[in-house]
């Protein structure tokens, strides 16, 4: 899948995880919310993740620091 790797869960609640670079997270969140991608990117640390509701891609959460 190019720059992303995908994993799908098989439990009672279907979930999908996509592993991408922080730049991609910033651009996707920006496109879906209208927020400034540079502000999003500056706020991320490694590792981090964003949670979207599917199929609408509504942003539910950004977890910028999981340490």
Secondary structure, 3 states (H helix, E strand, C coil): CCCCEEEECCCCCCCEEEECCHHHHHHHHHHHHCCCHHHHHHHCCCCCEEEEECCCCEEEEEECCCC
